[in-house]
């Protein structure tokens, strides 16, 4: 991962989900990070909560995440922090049918930390707006 490129953090996160590597995904989050996940109504504030969520998410058949590259936006805050936002698509099978779920996200990153995600919010885009 290029420690100076916020896009690379997102690429590592997506690859970890796509590879079902829950440990790699969870290790991107700072110890005290908050995750508002796409498929849960609860804020996840501990490493164990985030790990259990990723374990559950990656058990979904045919799970895949793809970034809509054109939606990616990076807001540089006081260095070394930035906000990365955009839209990604989750795909997985439900009752044997492959479904797509568009989600908007934002991540607060500390680009000098080995665990750069400080805050991550992700929510499904309302169906009429996707």
DRENPA-3360 file (N, C-alpha, C; in nm, 2 decimals, always signed):
BEGIN
1 = XXXXXXXX = +0.08/-0.12/+0.00/+0.00/+0.00/+0.00/+0.09/+0.12/+0.00 ~ +0.06/+0.22/-0.09/+0.13/+0.34/-0.09/+0.08/+0.43/+0.02 ~ +0.16/+0.45/+0.12/+0.12/+0.52/+0.24/+0.08/+0.67/+0.22 ~ +0.11/+0.72/+0.10/+0.08/+0.86/+0.07/-0.04/+0.88/-0.02 ~ -0.10/+0.76/-0.06/-0.21/+0.76/-0.16/-0.34/+0.71/-0.10 ~ -0.44/+0.80/-0.07/-0.56/+0.75/-0.01/-0.63/+0.65/-0.09 ~ -0.62/+0.66/-0.23/-0.68/+0.57/-0.32/-0.63/+0.42/-0.29 ~ -0.50/+0.41/-0.26/-0.45/+0.28/-0.23/-0.51/+0.21/-0.11;
9 = XXXXXXXX = -0.54/+0.29/-0.01/-0.61/+0.24/+0.11/-0.74/+0.17/+0.07 ~ -0.81/+0.25/-0.01/-0.94/+0.19/-0.06/-0.92/+0.07/-0.14 ~ -0.82/+0.07/-0.23/-0.80/-0.05/-0.31/-0.76/-0.17/-0.22 ~ -0.68/-0.15/-0.12/-0.65/-0.26/-0.03/-0.78/-0.31/+0.05 ~ -0.86/-0.22/+0.09/-0.99/-0.26/+0.16/-1.08/-0.34/+0.06 ~ -1.09/-0.30/-0.06/-1.18/-0.37/-0.16/-1.12/-0.51/-0.19 ~ -0.99/-0.51/-0.21/-0.92/-0.64/-0.23/-0.94/-0.74/-0.11 ~ -0.93/-0.68/+0.01/-0.95/-0.77/+0.13/-1.09/-0.83/+0.13;
17 = XXXXXXXX = -1.19/-0.75/+0.10/-1.33/-0.80/+0.10/-1.35/-0.90/-0.01 ~ -1.30/-0.87/-0.13/-1.31/-0.96/-0.25/-1.24/-1.09/-0.23 ~ -1.13/-1.08/-0.15/-1.05/-1.21/-0.12/-1.10/-1.28/+0.00 ~ -1.20/-1.22/+0.07/-1.26/-1.27/+0.19/-1.15/-1.28/+0.30 ~ -1.06/-1.18/+0.30/-0.95/-1.17/+0.39/-1.00/-1.07/+0.50 ~ -1.08/-1.12/+0.60/-1.14/-1.04/+0.70/-1.03/-0.97/+0.79 ~ -0.93/-1.05/+0.81/-0.82/-0.99/+0.90/-0.75/-0.87/+0.83 ~ -0.73/-0.88/+0.71/-0.67/-0.77/+0.63/-0.76/-0.65/+0.63;
25 = XXXXXXXX = -0.89/-0.67/+0.61/-0.98/-0.56/+0.61/-0.99/-0.50/+0.75 ~ -1.00/-0.58/+0.86/-1.01/-0.53/+0.99/-0.89/-0.45/+1.04 ~ -0.77/-0.50/+0.99/-0.65/-0.43/+1.03/-0.62/-0.30/+0.97 ~ -0.70/-0.26/+0.87/-0.69/-0.12/+0.82/-0.75/-0.02/+0.91 ~ -0.83/-0.06/+1.01/-0.90/+0.03/+1.10/-0.82/+0.06/+1.23 ~ -0.81/+0.19/+1.26/-0.75/+0.22/+1.39/-0.82/+0.15/+1.51 ~ -0.75/+0.13/+1.61/-0.81/+0.06/+1.73/-0.94/+0.13/+1.77 ~ -0.95/+0.26/+1.77/-1.06/+0.34/+1.82/-1.16/+0.38/+1.70;
33 = XXXXXXXX = -1.14/+0.33/+1.58/-1.22/+0.37/+1.47/-1.36/+0.33/+1.49 ~ -1.45/+0.41/+1.42/-1.59/+0.38/+1.41/-1.62/+0.34/+1.27 ~ -1.70/+0.23/+1.26/-1.75/+0.19/+1.13/-1.90/+0.19/+1.13 ~ -1.96/+0.26/+1.04/-2.11/+0.25/+1.02/-2.12/+0.17/+0.89 ~ -2.15/+0.04/+0.90/-2.14/-0.05/+0.79/-2.26/-0.04/+0.70 ~ -2.25/-0.08/+0.58/-2.35/-0.08/+0.48/-2.47/-0.17/+0.52 ~ -2.44/-0.29/+0.57/-2.55/-0.38/+0.59/-2.57/-0.41/+0.74 ~ -2.56/-0.31/+0.82/-2.60/-0.32/+0.96/-2.65/-0.18/+1.01;
41 = XXXXXXXX = -2.74/-0.18/+1.11/-2.79/-0.06/+1.16/-2.71/-0.01/+1.28 ~ -2.60/-0.08/+1.32/-2.53/-0.05/+1.44/-2.39/+0.01/+1.41 ~ -2.35/+0.11/+1.48/-2.21/+0.16/+1.48/-2.12/+0.05/+1.54 ~ -2.01/+0.02/+1.47/-1.91/-0.07/+1.52/-1.79/+0.00/+1.57 ~ -1.76/-0.01/+1.70/-1.66/+0.08/+1.76/-1.54/+0.00/+1.82 ~ -1.54/-0.13/+1.81/-1.43/-0.21/+1.86/-1.37/-0.30/+1.75 ~ -1.25/-0.34/+1.77/-1.19/-0.43/+1.67/-1.27/-0.56/+1.66 ~ -1.32/-0.62/+1.77/-1.40/-0.74/+1.76/-1.53/-0.72/+1.68;
49 = XXXXXXXX = -1.60/-0.61/+1.71/-1.72/-0.58/+1.63/-1.70/-0.57/+1.48 ~ -1.59/-0.50/+1.45/-1.56/-0.49/+1.30/-1.52/-0.62/+1.24 ~ -1.44/-0.70/+1.31/-1.40/-0.83/+1.26/-1.52/-0.92/+1.24 ~ -1.62/-0.93/+1.34/-1.74/-1.01/+1.33/-1.82/-0.96/+1.21 ~ -1.83/-0.83/+1.19/-1.91/-0.78/+1.07/-1.85/-0.83/+0.94 ~ -1.72/-0.82/+0.93/-1.65/-0.86/+0.80/-1.66/-1.01/+0.79 ~ -1.65/-1.08/+0.89/-1.67/-1.23/+0.88/-1.81/-1.26/+0.83 ~ -1.91/-1.19/+0.88/-2.05/-1.22/+0.83/-2.07/-1.17/+0.69;
57 = XXXXXXXX = -2.01/-1.05/+0.66/-2.03/-1.00/+0.52/-1.96/-1.09/+0.42 ~ -1.85/-1.15/+0.45/-1.77/-1.23/+0.35/-1.82/-1.37/+0.34 ~ -1.92/-1.41/+0.42/-1.98/-1.54/+0.40/-2.09/-1.53/+0.30 ~ -2.13/-1.42/+0.25/-2.23/-1.41/+0.15/-2.18/-1.47/+0.02 ~ -2.26/-1.55/-0.05/-2.21/-1.62/-0.17/-2.18/-1.51/-0.28 ~ -2.07/-1.53/-0.35/-2.02/-1.45/-0.46/-2.00/-1.31/-0.42 ~ -1.96/-1.28/-0.30/-1.94/-1.14/-0.26/-1.83/-1.07/-0.34 ~ -1.86/-0.95/-0.38/-1.77/-0.87/-0.46/-1.80/-0.72/-0.44;
65 = XXXXXXXX = -1.69/-0.64/-0.43/-1.71/-0.50/-0.42/-1.63/-0.44/-0.54 ~ -1.69/-0.34/-0.61/-1.63/-0.27/-0.71/-1.65/-0.12/-0.69 ~ -1.54/-0.04/-0.71/-1.55/+0.10/-0.69/-1.59/+0.17/-0.82 ~ -1.68/+0.26/-0.81/-1.71/+0.35/-0.93/-1.61/+0.46/-0.93 ~ -1.50/+0.43/-1.00/-1.38/+0.52/-1.00/-1.42/+0.67/-1.02 ~ -1.51/+0.70/-1.11/-1.54/+0.84/-1.14/-1.60/+0.91/-1.03 ~ -1.66/+0.84/-0.93/-1.72/+0.90/-0.81/-1.62/+0.93/-0.70 ~ -1.50/+0.88/-0.71/-1.40/+0.89/-0.60/-1.36/+1.04/-0.59;
73 = XXXXXXXX = -1.36/+1.08/-0.46/-1.33/+1.22/-0.43/-1.24/+1.22/-0.31 ~ -1.13/+1.29/-0.31/-1.04/+1.30/-0.20/-1.03/+1.45/-0.15 ~ -1.07/+1.47/-0.02/-1.06/+1.60/+0.04/-0.94/+1.60/+0.13 ~ -0.84/+1.68/+0.10/-0.72/+1.68/+0.19/-0.75/+1.78/+0.31 ~ -0.74/+1.72/+0.43/-0.76/+1.80/+0.55/-0.62/+1.85/+0.59 ~ -0.60/+1.87/+0.72/-0.47/+1.90/+0.77/-0.39/+1.78/+0.76 ~ -0.28/+1.79/+0.69/-0.19/+1.67/+0.67/-0.16/+1.61/+0.80 ~ -0.16/+1.48/+0.81/-0.17/+1.38/+0.71/-0.32/+1.32/+0.69;
81 = XXXXXXXX = -0.42/+1.39/+0.74/-0.55/+1.34/+0.73/-0.63/+1.38/+0.61 ~ -0.71/+1.29/+0.56/-0.80/+1.33/+0.44/-0.93/+1.25/+0.45 ~ -1.02/+1.29/+0.37/-1.15/+1.22/+0.36/-1.16/+1.17/+0.22 ~ -1.19/+1.04/+0.20/-1.21/+0.97/+0.07/-1.36/+0.94/+0.07 ~ -1.42/+0.97/-0.04/-1.57/+0.94/-0.05/-1.60/+0.90/-0.20 ~ -1.71/+0.84/-0.21/-1.76/+0.80/-0.34/-1.87/+0.69/-0.34 ~ -1.88/+0.61/-0.44/-1.98/+0.51/-0.45/-1.91/+0.38/-0.49 ~ -1.95/+0.27/-0.42/-1.90/+0.14/-0.46/-2.02/+0.05/-0.47;
89 = XXXXXXXX = -2.01/-0.06/-0.54/-2.12/-0.16/-0.56/-2.08/-0.29/-0.49 ~ -2.17/-0.34/-0.40/-2.15/-0.47/-0.35/-2.24/-0.56/-0.44 ~ -2.19/-0.68/-0.47/-2.27/-0.78/-0.53/-2.25/-0.91/-0.46 ~ -2.36/-0.98/-0.43/-2.36/-1.11/-0.37/-2.49/-1.18/-0.40 ~ -2.49/-1.31/-0.39/-2.61/-1.39/-0.42/-2.71/-1.39/-0.29 ~ -2.83/-1.38/-0.32/-2.94/-1.39/-0.22/-3.04/-1.49/-0.28 ~ -3.06/-1.60/-0.21/-3.15/-1.71/-0.25/-3.11/-1.75/-0.40 ~ -2.98/-1.76/-0.43/-2.94/-1.80/-0.56/-2.94/-1.70/-0.67;
97 = XXXXXXXX = -2.98/-1.58/-0.64/-2.99/-1.47/-0.74/-2.88/-1.37/-0.70 ~ -2.80/-1.33/-0.80/-2.69/-1.23/-0.78/-2.76/-1.09/-0.78 ~ -2.74/-1.02/-0.67/-2.80/-0.89/-0.65/-2.69/-0.79/-0.64 ~ -2.72/-0.66/-0.68/-2.62/-0.55/-0.67/-2.68/-0.45/-0.57 ~ -2.59/-0.39/-0.49/-2.63/-0.29/-0.39/-2.53/-0.18/-0.40 ~ -2.58/-0.06/-0.45/-2.50/+0.06/-0.46/-2.49/+0.12/-0.32 ~ -2.37/+0.16/-0.29/-2.35/+0.22/-0.16/-2.26/+0.34/-0.17 ~ -2.29/+0.45/-0.09/-2.21/+0.56/-0.08/-2.12/+0.55/+0.04;
105 = XXXXXXXX = -2.01/+0.60/+0.04/-1.92/+0.59/+0.15/-1.83/+0.71/+0.17 ~ -1.78/+0.72/+0.29/-1.68/+0.82/+0.32/-1.59/+0.76/+0.43 ~ -1.46/+0.79/+0.42/-1.36/+0.74/+0.51/-1.27/+0.85/+0.55 ~ -1.25/+0.87/+0.68/-1.15/+0.96/+0.73/-1.02/+0.88/+0.75 ~ -0.92/+0.92/+0.69/-0.79/+0.85/+0.69/-0.68/+0.93/+0.75 ~ -0.59/+0.86/+0.82/-0.47/+0.92/+0.87/-0.36/+0.85/+0.79 ~ -0.30/+0.92/+0.69/-0.21/+0.86/+0.60/-0.07/+0.82/+0.65 ~ -0.04/+0.85/+0.77/+0.09/+0.81/+0.83/+0.07/+0.69/+0.92;
113 = XXXXXXXX = -0.05/+0.65/+0.94/-0.07/+0.54/+1.04/-0.07/+0.41/+0.96 ~ -0.02/+0.30/+1.02/-0.03/+0.17/+0.96/-0.17/+0.12/+0.96 ~ -0.26/+0.18/+1.04/-0.40/+0.14/+1.04/-0.48/+0.27/+1.01 ~ -0.48/+0.31/+0.88/-0.52/+0.45/+0.85/-0.67/+0.48/+0.86 ~ -0.76/+0.39/+0.87/-0.90/+0.42/+0.87/-0.94/+0.46/+1.01 ~ -0.98/+0.59/+1.03/-1.02/+0.64/+1.16/-1.17/+0.64/+1.17 ~ -1.24/+0.66/+1.06/-1.39/+0.66/+1.06/-1.44/+0.62/+0.92 ~ -1.54/+0.53/+0.91/-1.59/+0.48/+0.78/-1.74/+0.48/+0.79;
121 = XXXXXXXX = -1.80/+0.54/+0.70/-1.95/+0.54/+0.69/-1.99/+0.49/+0.56 ~ -2.08/+0.40/+0.55/-2.12/+0.34/+0.42/-2.27/+0.31/+0.44 ~ -2.35/+0.36/+0.34/-2.49/+0.33/+0.34/-2.54/+0.31/+0.20 ~ -2.65/+0.22/+0.19/-2.70/+0.19/+0.06/-2.76/+0.32/-0.01 ~ -2.74/+0.34/-0.13/-2.80/+0.45/-0.21/-2.95/+0.41/-0.23 ~ -3.04/+0.50/-0.19/-3.18/+0.46/-0.21/-3.21/+0.42/-0.36 ~ -3.28/+0.32/-0.38/-3.30/+0.25/-0.51/-3.34/+0.35/-0.62 ~ -3.42/+0.45/-0.59/-3.47/+0.54/-0.69/-3.36/+0.64/-0.73;
129 = XX = -3.25/+0.65/-0.66/-3.14/+0.74/-0.69/-3.02/+0.68/-0.75 ~ -3.01/+0.55/-0.75/-2.88/+0.49/-0.80/-2.86/+0.51/-0.94;
% end
